[in-house]
Amino acid sequence: MRARHLTQPSWAAQTPELRWRRSSMLCLEISSCCATQETPALMLKAAWWAVWSLPRGSWGLDSSWFWATPPAVPSTVPLRMFLKSWTSSELPSQTYFGKSTGKATSALEGLLRDLMEVAENAASDLGSDDIVAVGKHAVKINVLHTMKFLLKYSKTIRDLVISGKVELQGGIYNLETGRVDFLGKHPEQDVLFGSKMDLPPSMFKSEAPSFVRTTESNAVSAREALNILAEGNKRYLLGEPKAFGATKDMRKALVDKGQAPHVAVVGCSDSRAPVETIFDALPGDIFVLRNAGNTCTHAEGSIVGSLEFCVGKLGSRLILVMGHTQCGAINGATKTYLADKSSVDRAHPSCALEGLLFGLTRVAADAAQELGPNATEDQLAKHSVKVNVFHSINFLLKFSQPIRDLVAKGELEVQGAIYNLETGQVDFLGPSPKQSELLSSKMFVPPGVAGASQSSVLLGLHGVRTPEDPPLKPPAALKLLKEGNLRFAKGAPEAGKIDAQMRKALADVGQAPHTAVLGCADSRVPLELVFDTLPGDLFVLRNAGNTCVHSEGSVLGSLEFCIGALNTKLILILGHTNCGAIKGATKQYLSSKATGEPANALGALLMGLSDVAQEAEAQLGSTATEAQLADESVKLNVFKSMDYLLDNSRVIGSKVLSGEVDLEGGIYDLDTGRVTWLGKSPYVQRRLRG
């Protein structure tokens, strides 16, 4: 279809019949464009063309409602009628910005109310109550509203526009000049392409249900339950709910025959996320558990036990953990995580709310790791909502044997979702990516119920690491050490308690430590506490000065056993500040700088460490103080032990150089409780580079 330029007679010269014919032609042209798809452009020329073409008498309005001459960009009659009623209150049933105090008394008044939103938006955009200015702007807003409606509620139009066969554009025709101001595509077109609506709300038929689910109802599979939820949410989006309330007979059926909910939902307490309303559900449809943050933190026994009852006794075949955007609990936990991360000491919770937020900081920490260091607080909080949903799902799978058994048999699904407060739409996330791994868990009850440590440090299938758990790769093991040390330094440990079931697993199944640590015998450096670990996590070697000197056979043999038989992938050499052995070796080196036979075993140990002090002096210079030499010697001694292991154990050396095992160093600060991570010694780095 070729574009045509039509010269229009002046407004005064157009008879009502001519104006009506021209408006009819416009409607027919638009219809033919949609039907034949002969043109790539579908032009929405503002609806007021047809409105203005109607004979004035058909509106039943006094001529004072019209402009004496048409304005340069005229508003529609209905919009101007609304604007006049807004300023003069001539329609008493209407109030400011479209809030009605009564029912419409005519079709015309109903039309005006439908257009109130357009005028409100125009007034809001301009920040003005000037009726002429708002009226002109409302014409443009109305065109964009119509375009948005077509894209949102017509799958046919959406698909054609997405495919490029049709373009949806807007325009405003100027009655005075005869020119069309082309507006182009809708500014939100790409977003509207994601609409899931197939029909306009007025075409969506909704009949009130006549029954409720009871124990006499047929069982609903997880797939069917998901479909029911999705359809209910679609009705909620369209504003066409079915669940207007239960009748007396429905309520009686629920009492006499009992409940049989098709789904259990773990949701947030937020008043803006009412579960039954979001899914347009009746009493008896959904078994609902809600708390701030839709989490198992601090409510694990209640949540898990309630869900086991629902899926075990009531027969539900779907558990849905649903978070929502703009979650206050998650936003608070994100702020707490960021503040805690930058502070030296963690403030202990002063109330239950702070305890809840501290419990959710691990969610923010995991979200930060996934997004990277450049993520903003808003990005972190948004992503934490999703991470938190999967945290809760993983908790259920890890600590509930009945739920795991049903999932493994295919009789239950545990899935996640996020409710969008802004749009009202629920996005279904599916099952946890870790589901297969978690189905192997041997934990029977949540740690809080068993009186054990918090769930974040229960690493293995049994809550403690055993040979049934896969070996941790070095980066994962190092991450656990860093996180544990941070908790210890801030005075917020989570480990320390294990139950009888965990102890039995360690005894019967065996050990599978994720890290071997060579540390100092100093009583101020308790390694399991420094890294906030449980029994079974660390394979520990300790001697004065964390050294291989005079204990090489014991150290080498023990470490070879650990990385061989126990399949550990990380070796950590840990020194510490104010080390008595290093300070003694430094003092002895400075005082004598002479060779001789030591008088006892301690003297032999200090003499064996004196070469570290000598190397420190060579690096720092002869002007270095004894304290400076001792501090430097702590680091050099860590590197010396690393180098010794690499050169004197064929087993350790081959595994480190092949990348199968990692060798790392660190220094524990007695004053702060923090570990400074040194990485690899220069010699080890050179060997790795070949």
C-alpha atoms as one frame of an Amber mdcrd trajectory, in Angstrom:
protein
   0.000   0.000   0.000   1.519   3.317  -1.073   1.339   6.362   1.126  -1.007
   9.062  -0.137  -0.999  12.783   0.590  -4.542  14.000   1.161  -5.326  17.663
   1.070  -7.992  18.443   3.596 -10.641  21.121   3.231 -10.753  23.588   6.091
 -12.597  22.653   9.271 -15.469  24.995   8.473 -15.826  23.551   4.952 -16.153
  19.969   6.175 -19.730  18.854   6.602 -20.517  16.314   9.348 -21.062  13.712
   6.635 -17.646  14.414   5.069 -15.933  14.260   8.428 -17.645  10.947   9.172
 -16.646   9.460   5.796 -13.045  10.513   6.290 -12.917   8.939   9.766 -14.467
   5.757   8.389 -11.830   5.608   5.648  -9.124   5.929   8.260 -10.546   3.059
  10.293 -10.843   0.904   7.150  -7.264   1.676   6.133  -5.967   0.629   9.537
  -8.047  -2.543   9.431  -6.755  -3.450   5.965  -3.177  -2.934   7.105  -3.709
  -5.431   9.923  -5.620  -7.934   7.817  -3.565  -8.033   4.626  -0.148  -7.222
   6.109   0.607  -5.385   2.851   2.491  -2.629   4.640   5.213  -2.836   7.266
   3.797   0.135   9.138   0.640   0.126  11.229  -0.147   3.741  12.006  -2.266
   4.626  15.006  -3.651   8.006  14.043  -5.192   9.361  17.186  -8.684   8.226
  18.017  -9.849  11.783  18.287 -10.032  11.993  14.449 -13.148   9.870  14.556
 -14.403  11.641  17.666 -14.112  15.087  16.141 -15.769  13.816  12.959 -19.014
  13.031  14.793 -21.817  15.575  14.491 -21.642  17.803  17.529 -25.216  17.168
  18.469 -24.491  13.480  18.967 -22.509  14.321  22.097 -25.470  16.049  23.672
 -23.175  18.837  24.812 -23.420  22.592  24.814 -21.194  24.320  22.237 -19.211
  25.853  25.076 -17.422  22.504  25.406 -15.703  23.044  22.059 -12.957  25.381
  21.012 -14.165  28.184  18.765 -11.484  27.130  16.308  -9.585  23.876  16.559
  -6.314  24.200  18.496  -2.992  23.488  16.834  -2.840  20.074  18.498  -6.419
  19.495  19.655  -7.352  17.182  22.522 -10.136  14.686  22.184 -13.599  15.655
  23.291 -13.662  13.055  26.082 -10.290  14.189  27.418 -11.367  17.835  27.404
 -14.627  16.907  29.067 -12.706  15.178  31.829 -10.316  18.070  32.230 -13.183
  20.546  32.527 -14.950  18.359  35.078 -11.657  18.060  36.969 -11.338  21.843
  37.294 -14.993  22.787  37.619 -16.425  19.670  39.295 -19.343  19.657  36.859
 -19.540  15.867  37.101 -20.190  15.348  40.812 -19.616  11.587  40.729 -15.977
  12.121  39.697 -13.234  13.219  42.048  -9.674  14.311  41.550  -7.677  12.013
  39.307 -10.451   9.658  38.465 -11.495   8.340  41.886 -15.216   7.816  41.589
 -17.720   8.491  44.337 -20.510   6.668  42.522 -21.386   4.593  39.513 -21.347
   6.052  36.013 -24.802   7.274  35.019 -24.240   6.992  31.275 -21.984   5.365
  28.690 -20.407   8.757  28.049 -19.496   9.190  31.690 -18.045   5.672  31.683
 -15.917   6.609  28.676 -14.694   9.717  30.445 -13.663   7.691  33.464 -11.746
   5.280  31.266  -9.741   8.249  29.943  -9.040   9.741  33.353  -5.760   7.847
  33.659  -4.535   9.445  30.435  -5.284  12.927  31.693  -3.751  12.156  35.083
  -0.537  10.997  33.453  -0.438  14.069  31.250  -0.905  16.385  34.216   1.758
  14.473  36.153   4.231  14.683  33.259   3.806  18.424  32.896   3.481  19.221
  36.568   0.780  21.668  35.576  -2.965  22.117  35.989  -3.297  24.254  32.867
  -6.226  22.648  31.073  -5.028  23.583  27.563  -1.471  22.343  28.052  -2.586
  19.157  29.764  -5.188  18.543  27.073  -2.616  18.800  24.290  -0.185  16.492
  26.039  -2.957  14.006  26.867  -3.457  13.373  23.136   0.084  12.015  22.870
  -0.251  10.013  26.086  -3.470   8.467  24.771  -1.801   7.345  21.528   1.031
   5.733  23.505  -1.470   4.064  25.842  -3.254   2.528  22.876   0.001   1.275
  21.387   0.996  -0.203  24.730  -2.377  -1.925  25.073  -2.031  -3.556  21.637
   1.464  -4.868  22.355   0.610  -6.042  25.842  -2.676  -7.807  25.137  -2.444
  -9.070  21.538  -0.154 -12.001  20.895  -0.888 -11.749  17.172   0.248  -8.130
  16.936   3.246  -8.776  19.189   4.431 -11.689  17.073   4.059  -9.728  13.835
   5.965  -6.744  15.199   8.709  -8.971  16.652   9.068 -10.759  13.312   9.398
  -7.435  11.475   6.366  -8.035   9.270   4.484  -5.173  10.924   5.585  -1.955
  12.571   3.468  -0.335  15.260   3.910   3.426  15.302   2.011   6.420  16.553
   0.997   9.733  15.071  -1.026  12.872  15.813  -3.020  14.573  13.065  -3.306
  18.353  13.273  -6.812  19.427  12.262  -5.704  22.963  11.465  -2.682  22.258
   9.286  -3.560  18.820   7.950  -0.104  17.564   8.891   0.668  14.399  10.865
   3.290  14.459  13.606   4.798  10.966  13.579   5.732   9.689  17.044   7.575
   6.525  16.029   7.581   3.312  17.996   6.486   2.972  21.608   9.459   3.756
  23.889   8.824   0.559  25.893   8.329  -1.689  22.852  11.199  -4.062  23.661
   9.931  -4.515  27.208   6.369  -5.107  26.020   7.613  -7.879  23.728   7.994
  -9.924  26.902   4.275  -9.791  27.728   2.610 -13.152  28.316  -0.925 -11.854
  27.746  -2.821 -13.351  24.797  -6.145 -11.517  25.146  -7.417  -8.155  26.384
  -8.904  -8.249  29.892 -12.440  -7.675  28.599 -12.227 -10.865  26.496 -10.931
 -13.039  29.313 -13.896 -14.972  30.591 -13.967 -15.665  34.310 -16.486 -17.792
  36.067 -16.545 -18.180  39.801 -15.558 -21.701  40.883 -18.276 -23.845  42.377
 -16.109 -26.186  44.455 -13.037 -26.247  46.679 -10.304 -28.808  47.003 -10.819
 -31.407  49.733  -9.512 -34.871  50.490 -12.084 -36.196  48.007 -10.516 -34.224
  45.134  -8.234 -35.883  42.612  -4.521 -35.647  43.302  -2.695 -32.861  41.447
   0.789 -33.465  40.028   3.562 -30.921  40.391   3.229 -29.966  36.707  -0.513
 -29.444  37.059  -0.021 -27.443  40.256   2.455 -25.150  38.490  -0.023 -24.610
  35.670  -2.756 -23.778  38.175  -0.490 -21.214  39.821   0.516 -19.702  36.478
  -3.090 -19.415  35.315  -4.122 -17.874  38.617  -1.357 -15.307  38.396  -2.436
 -14.507  34.842  -5.982 -13.819  36.046  -4.550 -11.633  38.800  -2.550  -9.669
  36.217  -5.613  -9.188  34.038  -7.738  -8.049  36.936 -10.162 -10.917  36.313
 -10.020 -13.056  39.475 -12.265 -16.062  39.958 -11.710 -16.560  43.662 -14.188
 -14.037  45.045 -14.667 -16.015  48.236 -15.970 -19.319  49.450 -19.665 -20.008
  49.811 -21.187 -21.551  52.895 -21.219 -24.959  51.198 -17.549 -24.642  50.264
 -16.566 -23.792  53.816 -18.596 -26.711  55.132 -16.878 -29.076  52.680 -13.468
 -27.943  53.892 -14.489 -28.581  57.489 -16.194 -31.935  56.935 -13.852 -33.458
  54.342 -10.527 -31.841  55.226  -7.902 -29.997  53.214  -5.848 -31.239  50.253
  -3.824 -28.246  49.015  -2.232 -28.700  45.602   0.875 -26.721  46.598   2.821
 -25.508  49.617   4.251 -21.999  49.271   7.023 -20.518  51.384   6.642 -16.775
  50.926   7.579 -13.470  52.510   5.538 -11.759  55.216   5.489  -8.539  53.182
   1.912  -7.241  53.027   2.393  -6.427  49.344   2.860 -10.093  48.464  -0.354
 -11.880  49.541   0.097 -15.423  48.264  -3.536 -16.413  47.743  -4.323 -13.127
  45.994  -1.302 -13.336  43.677  -2.376 -16.807  42.534  -6.137 -16.110  42.656
  -6.604 -19.072  44.970  -9.519 -20.263  47.078  -9.419 -21.564  50.641  -8.047
 -25.085  50.521  -5.788 -24.474  47.483  -2.466 -23.403  49.016  -0.653 -24.398
  52.195   1.121 -21.126  53.077   4.194 -20.476  55.212   5.402 -16.886  55.452
   8.139 -15.033  57.286  10.324 -12.017  56.599  12.670 -13.000  53.796  10.974
 -16.368  52.960  13.860 -18.079  54.713  14.614 -21.042  56.924  17.056 -18.972
  59.002  15.978 -18.982  62.667  12.733 -20.780  61.723  14.113 -24.009  60.327
  12.251 -26.419  62.586   8.924 -24.737  62.010   9.328 -24.411  58.236  10.743
 -27.872  57.578   8.363 -29.642  59.940   5.343 -27.853  58.465   6.354 -28.758
  54.914   6.964 -32.384  55.853   3.408 -32.438  57.217   2.025 -30.891  54.027
   3.752 -33.217  51.566   3.495 -36.261  53.812   0.021 -36.053  55.331  -1.841
 -33.696  52.991  -0.395 -35.084  49.747   0.845 -31.872  48.120   3.229 -32.589
  45.258   4.764 -29.151  44.829   6.705 -26.876  47.183   7.250 -23.367  45.861
   9.696 -21.002  47.578   8.743 -17.507  46.440  10.745 -14.338  46.982   9.771
 -10.902  45.714  11.387  -7.762  44.374  12.139  -4.871  46.733  12.239  -7.250
  49.718  12.878  -5.272  52.890  14.532  -8.205  54.684  16.939  -8.837  51.800
  17.686  -5.124  51.399  18.440  -4.926  55.123  20.643  -8.022  54.995  22.547
  -6.556  52.046  23.225  -3.340  53.965  24.270  -5.386  56.998  26.641  -7.474
  54.867  28.274  -4.406  53.311  28.643  -2.657  56.669  29.963  -5.820  58.318
  32.409  -6.363  55.476  34.008  -2.964  55.976  34.099  -3.030  59.777  36.763
  -4.555  61.998  34.404  -5.994  64.602  30.956  -7.406  64.123  28.324  -5.907
  66.376  26.342  -8.650  68.039  22.595  -8.543  67.342  20.723  -6.452  69.880
  17.295  -7.735  68.863  15.649 -10.565  66.949  15.419  -8.474  63.767  19.177
  -7.895  63.712  19.668 -11.599  64.283  17.500 -12.329  61.251  19.456  -9.888
  59.084  22.782 -11.340  60.228  21.465 -14.781  59.319  20.708 -13.573  55.789
  24.089 -11.932  55.182  25.439 -15.180  53.716  22.917 -14.734  50.914  24.345
 -11.294  50.150  27.883 -12.685  50.368  27.093 -15.395  47.802  25.372 -12.859
  45.562  28.445 -10.611  45.766  30.692 -13.476  44.740  28.489 -14.248  41.726
  28.248 -10.611  40.573  31.842  -9.603  41.219  33.413  -6.687  43.111  31.920
  -3.923  40.944  28.282  -4.654  41.768  26.314  -1.777  43.298  24.240  -2.165
  46.450  21.023  -2.140  44.391  22.350  -4.828  42.042  23.482  -6.887  45.001
  20.108  -6.643  46.743  18.225  -7.522  43.568  20.344 -10.603  42.860  20.211
 -11.633  46.526  16.458 -12.187  46.195  17.108 -15.000  43.709  20.066 -16.379
  45.653  17.928 -16.446  48.801  15.192 -18.462  47.083  17.690 -21.162  46.151
  19.288 -21.007  49.619  15.934 -21.897  51.147  15.339 -24.682  48.619  18.809
 -26.101  49.271  18.187 -26.008  53.013  15.000 -28.035  52.636  16.698 -30.629
  50.470  19.758 -30.906  52.697  18.011 -31.212  56.049  14.760 -33.084  55.360
  14.880 -36.801  54.603  11.121 -37.049  53.808  11.349 -34.198  51.273  14.487
 -35.681  49.682  12.907 -39.125  49.407   9.789 -37.786  47.664  11.855 -35.672
  45.260  14.124 -38.626  44.461  11.084 -40.804  43.660   9.577 -38.142  41.408
   6.578 -37.648  43.690   7.470 -34.100  44.721   9.065 -31.052  43.132  10.672
 -28.165  45.011  10.883 -25.063  42.854  11.544 -21.347  43.182   9.811 -18.187
  42.028  10.070 -14.409  42.307   7.025 -12.143  42.498   7.515  -8.756  40.879
   5.874  -6.054  42.996   5.947  -3.609  40.105   4.226  -5.774  37.483   2.362
  -8.345  39.565   3.887 -11.164  37.540   5.456 -14.285  39.029   8.615 -15.577
  37.354   9.105 -19.293  37.954  12.759 -20.283  38.460  12.524 -24.062  38.446
  14.426 -26.403  40.794  17.746 -25.678  42.477  20.860 -26.173  40.330  22.268
 -28.181  43.259  19.309 -30.557  43.569  21.104 -33.691  42.337  23.994 -33.097
  44.723  21.741 -32.383  47.708  19.651 -35.510  47.221  22.684 -37.426  48.525
  22.577 -35.605  51.877  22.479 -37.781  54.999  21.093 -35.067  57.282  17.753
 -35.956  58.857  16.823 -32.825  60.802  17.776 -29.128  60.630  20.837 -28.194
  62.701  18.818 -25.936  64.993  16.541 -28.832  65.904  19.534 -31.105  66.543
  21.354 -28.434  68.566  24.255 -28.444  66.094  26.198 -25.652  64.421  24.563
 -23.310  61.945  23.788 -24.728  58.519  26.378 -22.583  56.705  29.300 -24.579
  58.166  27.758 -28.043  57.771  29.611 -28.956  54.620  29.187 -32.683  54.103
  26.379 -35.062  53.332  26.371 -35.975  57.027  26.880 -32.381  58.165  30.594
 -33.123  58.547  32.998 -34.061  55.775  33.484 -37.780  55.152  34.815 -39.852
  52.232  31.260 -39.886  50.842  31.742 -36.199  49.973  33.629 -35.233  46.805
  37.016 -33.565  47.384  36.953 -29.790  47.472  39.041 -28.057  44.839  41.738
 -25.720  46.232  39.899 -22.428  45.486  36.766 -23.696  47.251  38.750 -24.879
  50.281  40.641 -21.575  50.458  37.358 -19.686  50.283  36.030 -21.653  53.268
  39.152 -20.827  55.259  38.850 -17.114  54.467  35.160 -16.991  55.340  35.717
 -18.903  58.574  38.574 -16.648  59.640  36.444 -13.586  58.962  33.685 -14.967
  61.205  36.228 -15.739  63.929  37.852 -12.301  63.746  34.484 -10.550  63.968
  33.413 -12.638  66.946  30.600 -14.379  65.100  31.594 -18.065  64.826  29.038
 -20.545  63.530  30.838 -23.839  64.092  31.752 -25.711  67.225  28.771 -27.976
  67.867  28.097 -31.346  66.295  25.447 -33.884  67.161  25.647 -37.627  67.765
  24.743 -38.372  64.152  27.725 -36.353  62.899  30.133 -37.962  65.341  28.945
 -41.393  64.290  29.477 -40.521  60.622  33.056 -39.434  61.332  33.718 -42.648
  63.224  32.023 -45.075  60.831  32.503 -43.450  57.419  35.851 -41.755  58.029
  37.473 -38.381  57.429  37.884 -36.256  54.291  39.467 -32.946  55.358  39.382
 -30.192  52.766  42.692 -28.646  53.926  45.941 -29.752  55.548  47.441 -27.041
  57.780  51.005 -26.846  59.099  50.835 -24.334  61.929  52.608 -23.301  65.097
  52.199 -25.093  68.425  51.494 -21.728  70.118  48.399 -22.068  72.325  47.158
 -18.705  71.075  46.687 -20.107  67.562  43.982 -22.805  67.802  43.565 -23.558
  64.115  40.046 -25.034  64.173  38.842 -21.924  65.991  40.833 -19.499  63.840
  39.079 -20.887  60.748  35.723 -21.613  62.462  35.651 -25.232  61.309  34.058
 -28.472  62.447  35.722 -31.789  63.222  36.604 -33.448  59.935  37.413 -30.202
  58.088  41.153 -29.743  58.803  44.092 -32.134  58.911  46.404 -30.319  61.367
  50.158 -30.488  61.946  51.624 -28.183  64.615  55.090 -27.598  65.998  57.042
 -24.651  67.360  57.775 -22.376  64.445  55.537 -24.232  61.914  58.663 -25.676
  60.410  59.993 -28.849  58.842  63.339 -28.457  60.664  64.075 -31.549  62.815
  60.614 -32.973  62.049  60.838 -33.397  58.307  60.033 -37.103  58.338  56.929
 -36.628  60.431  55.704 -33.584  58.505  56.379 -34.954  55.041  54.936 -38.380
  55.772  51.795 -36.914  57.352  51.147 -34.530  54.471  51.756 -37.238  51.867
  49.172 -39.384  53.658  46.685 -36.491  53.704  46.903 -35.561  50.016  47.128
 -39.208  48.993  44.888 -41.413  51.116  42.513 -38.636  52.200  42.486 -36.841
  48.824  42.948 -33.354  50.296  43.689 -30.689  47.671  45.029 -27.751  49.708
  48.088 -27.420  51.980  48.364 -24.236  54.070  51.528 -23.181  55.901  50.460
 -20.743  58.629  52.835 -18.604  60.665  51.783 -15.990  63.196  52.895 -12.666
  64.597  54.983 -12.538  67.790  56.093 -16.131  67.279  58.267 -17.180  70.226
  60.326 -19.628  68.182  61.091 -17.059  65.486  61.875 -14.343  68.027  64.200
 -16.721  69.854  65.973 -17.712  66.644  66.378 -14.040  65.685  67.813 -13.142
  69.099  70.206 -16.079  69.025  71.373 -15.161  65.522  72.061 -11.538  66.467
  73.763 -12.320  69.765  76.174 -14.942  68.563  76.319 -15.107  64.783  78.552
 -18.009  65.511  78.451 -21.712  64.926  78.591 -24.265  67.662  76.856 -27.292
  69.009  73.496 -26.604  70.652  73.186 -27.510  74.306  69.691 -28.980  74.009
  66.800 -29.690  71.646  65.440 -26.160  71.950  68.820 -24.771  71.028  68.949
 -27.073  68.029  65.494 -25.854  66.935  66.505 -22.199  67.241  69.748 -22.814
  65.418  67.816 -24.500  62.622  65.685 -21.374  62.274  68.570 -18.911  62.431
  69.145 -19.010  58.680  65.701 -17.418  58.295  66.829 -14.510  60.480  70.021
 -14.260  58.457  67.998 -14.046  55.215  65.762 -11.392  56.773  68.823  -9.296
  57.630  70.117  -9.683  54.076  66.812  -8.359  52.714  66.234  -5.547  55.240
  69.839  -4.463  55.750  72.097  -4.241  58.778  70.194  -1.257  60.201  67.013
  -3.279  60.751  65.952  -3.657  64.370  65.515  -7.001  66.064  61.725  -6.601
  65.991  61.771  -5.832  62.269  63.961  -8.849  61.593  61.645 -11.090  63.620
  58.562  -9.882  61.751  60.183 -10.437  58.373  61.461 -13.832  59.507  57.884
 -15.010  60.164  57.036 -14.565  56.475  60.333 -15.995  55.243  59.889 -19.013
  57.498  56.501 -19.729  55.898  58.091 -19.567  52.464  60.980 -21.768  53.629
  58.589 -24.517  54.742  56.714 -24.314  51.440  59.952 -24.602  49.462  61.105
 -27.519  51.601  57.935 -29.481  50.915  58.221 -28.897  47.187  61.882 -29.982
  46.989  61.950 -32.833  49.496  58.756 -34.754  48.792  58.342 -36.283  45.380
  54.657 -36.917  46.088  53.911 -33.354  47.207  56.107 -31.790  44.544  54.515
 -33.670  41.643  50.951 -32.927  42.774  51.685 -29.217  43.331  53.481 -28.782
  40.016  50.688 -30.614  38.150  48.055 -28.336  39.711  46.272 -31.174  41.520
  47.236 -29.782  44.938  47.684 -26.134  45.888  50.311 -24.872  48.337  49.465
 -21.591  50.082  50.924 -19.488  52.896  49.497 -17.151  55.499  50.283 -15.228
  58.692  47.840 -15.104  61.597  47.770 -11.815  63.497  47.439 -12.477  67.228
  46.135  -8.953  67.800  43.364  -8.743  65.176  42.539 -12.420  64.684  42.834
 -11.967  60.926  44.964 -14.020  58.549  47.089 -12.241  55.960  47.198 -14.452
  52.885  50.646 -14.675  51.287  49.889 -16.904  48.345  52.849 -18.936  47.091
  56.519 -18.368  47.795  58.613 -16.805  45.015  60.442 -20.115  44.578  57.207
 -22.091  44.193  55.948 -19.536  41.686  59.105 -19.899  39.611  58.838 -23.686
  39.661  55.193 -23.517  38.550  56.177 -21.281  35.648  58.707 -23.925  34.629
